[in-house]
């Protein structure tokens, strides 16, 4: 009889602890993350983005150039070029056309980088310029990688009052996400219980001790 009562109470204690471990992280996520549909993916440039220009054999013409508030980039020799609402390919064609006035058969590479704020549970939060061909995990790596208390299974994109949850994978390229210049790329912090998993062992030990103590008293 005593053994049956002891086993029954121990089982219920373990069930309670299991429910806590299962429900608390989900409740925490539901309370601080508002899911919204991902916006339409866009490949066009916006103010704050960066255009990386590489003109072969012309070091003075190459470099990184920021898109200003008017949506233009000022390049060496050719001056301001409107770039918003244009694809990287159309920008390259316009750059090649203008530089052809000064250079013979110019070989030019154009790469678009988006300025984002990588924060949350990362080692070096801050503003970073990310290449659309990079993966989400690579962008996080620019900020020193995920901190010890950060989650490894998801990441959040914050734009104003909107928050979208993205799965953190090596395969997901920035170009395949709704991420754009000015957004925040946030690595969520693990829940308190996840960061203090030793507490579960303490609770279980305390529950077992209480059941044993009560059983002995009887």
Secondary structure, 3 states (H helix, E strand, C coil): CHHHHHHHHHHHHHHHHHHHHHHHHHHHHHHHCCECCCCCCCCCECCCCEEEEEECCCHHHCEEEECCCCCEEEECCCEEEECECCCHHHHHHHHHHHHCCCCCCCCEEEEEEEEEEEEECECCCEEEEEECCCEHHHHHHHCCCECCCECCCCEEEEECCEEEEECCCCCCEHHHCCCCCCCEEEECECCHHHHCCHHHHHHHHHHHHHHHHHHHHC
